[in-house]
Amino acid sequence: MISFIVLLGPPGAGKGTQAKLISDKLGVPHISTGDILREAVRNDSPLGRQAKAIMDRGELVPDQLLVDIIVERLSRADCANGFLLDGYPRNISQSQTLEKVCAEHAIWDKVRALEITVPDEEIVDRLKNRRSCPSCGAVYNVVSNPPKRAETCDSCSAKLQLRDDDREETVRQRLNVYHERTEPVVGYFAERDKHIVVKGEGSPEDIFAAIMEKLR
Ligand code: AMP
């Protein structure tokens, strides 16, 4: 079973949802650079202060802000048997950083990129209906996966939010950034025979089953 996994796919492809299912099933840590950055913004840390305006515009934060975080996180003991990386790498330079740190830990041979594909128009529809819990990180969709009480998190009762970067114009900008900067990352892994692809349409359970089949 493949257990060193880089999740690729446009924003709103269901990476967060699938990442949680995969990491629970395989018992590997779920490492999301978007979550790390959002937490830094909430804590108003120096990293958060540098990242917030860039994230609100739907652009990528400078590579340098994430290098130390990734190197440190992948060096922890809990990554020795696998990891699920969600949101990193986002460009070729980050792919090279990842290759270097994984090679140093002698795990690069085991790393695979799992790409979840979804058409752009479906993404825009999904994200404007997405609501996120600022407290525990749970994610809902007001149409396809609504919370039990309107705008309220089922797990921790916090008031749900539309992420600043899930507004339609920002979603379109994030999709542009994805096509220009992150799609080449798919090629980076494909050229190295490390690319796996699944369609991200259908129920989360069916997509998860298809993923598990491919990771075997
Ligand atoms: P995500 O939750 O993965 O969609 O990330 C939300 C936002 O955080 C992105 O639109 C970027 O502004 C920023 N971000 C997350 N991961 C990265 C990364 N690897 N490189 C640059 N920016 C990132």
Residues whose N, C-alpha, C, O or C-beta is under 5 A from the ligand:
A	BS01	AMP	P11 T33 G34 D35 L37 I54 M55 G58 E59 L60 V61 D86 G87 Y88 P89 R90
